[in-house]
Amino acid sequence: MTSDPLTELLRAGAQQLICRAVEAELQDLLVEHSERRTMDGKAEMVRNGYLSERELPTGLGTVTVRIPK
């Protein structure tokens, strides 16, 4: 894959866009289930860090993203 400055800039933008989309989807899921509680009153669904980084193929080449748990 060609590695020129413009391609690298576009790849970085794609990576940021994917990360924002994944974060927004997780936030929506947490809001949707925010009223769910355990027997002792704690939130049933919470963030718990990130999975290992994953490489996703795109039209601009592979981008690495962190997927939240």
Backbone torsions as a table, in degrees:
resi	resn	phi	psi	omega
1	MET	NA	136.6	179.2
2	THR	-63.7	140.5	-178.5
3	SER	-126.3	75.5	176.9
4	ASP	-103.5	165.7	-177.0
5	PRO	-57.7	-38.5	-179.5
6	LEU	-67.1	-43.4	178.6
7	THR	-62.7	-41.7	178.5
8	GLU	-63.1	-39.9	177.7
9	LEU	-64.0	-44.4	178.1
10	LEU	-65.1	-39.6	178.0
11	ARG	-63.4	-42.6	178.1
12	ALA	-63.5	-39.9	177.2
13	GLY	-64.3	-40.7	177.8
14	ALA	-63.3	-41.0	179.0
15	GLN	-61.9	-45.9	179.1
16	GLN	-63.0	-42.4	-179.4
17	LEU	-62.7	-44.2	178.9
18	ILE	-63.5	-44.3	179.7
19	CYS	-62.3	-42.3	178.4
20	ARG	-64.5	-40.7	180.0
21	ALA	-64.3	-43.0	179.3
22	VAL	-65.3	-42.9	178.2
23	GLU	-62.5	-42.3	-180.0
24	ALA	-64.4	-40.4	178.9
25	GLU	-64.4	-42.0	178.0
26	LEU	-64.2	-43.6	180.0
27	GLN	-60.8	-42.1	177.5
28	ASP	-60.9	-41.8	179.3
29	LEU	-63.5	-43.2	179.5
30	LEU	-64.3	-41.1	178.0
31	VAL	-64.9	-43.4	-179.6
32	GLU	-58.0	-33.8	-176.5
33	HIS	-110.6	19.3	-174.6
34	SER	-64.8	-23.1	-179.0
35	GLU	-85.9	-9.5	179.2
36	ARG	-72.9	128.9	-176.7
37	ARG	-130.8	153.2	173.8
38	THR	-78.9	175.1	179.9
39	MET	-59.2	-30.4	-179.3
40	ASP	-95.2	13.0	172.2
41	GLY	89.5	2.0	179.2
42	LYS	-82.0	154.0	177.7
43	ALA	-60.1	134.1	-178.4
44	GLU	-78.7	-32.6	-179.9
45	MET	-117.2	119.8	-179.7
46	VAL	-137.5	161.0	173.5
47	ARG	-70.6	148.9	-178.7
48	ASN	-145.9	55.5	176.5
49	GLY	77.3	-150.4	-175.8
50	TYR	-132.8	151.6	168.9
51	LEU	-74.6	172.9	175.2
52	SER	-60.4	151.9	177.8
53	GLU	-59.3	145.4	178.7
54	ARG	-125.3	147.2	176.5
55	GLU	-98.4	126.5	178.9
56	LEU	-114.0	130.3	177.3
57	PRO	-76.1	136.6	175.4
58	THR	-132.1	173.9	176.1
59	GLY	-65.7	-16.9	-179.9
60	LEU	-98.9	2.5	-175.5
61	GLY	113.7	-176.0	-177.1
62	THR	-79.6	136.8	173.3
63	VAL	-121.0	148.1	-179.2
64	THR	-103.1	130.2	179.4
65	VAL	-132.8	152.2	173.7
66	ARG	-100.9	128.3	-177.9
67	ILE	-102.4	121.4	179.7
68	PRO	-69.7	151.7	175.6
69	LYS	-93.0	NA	NA
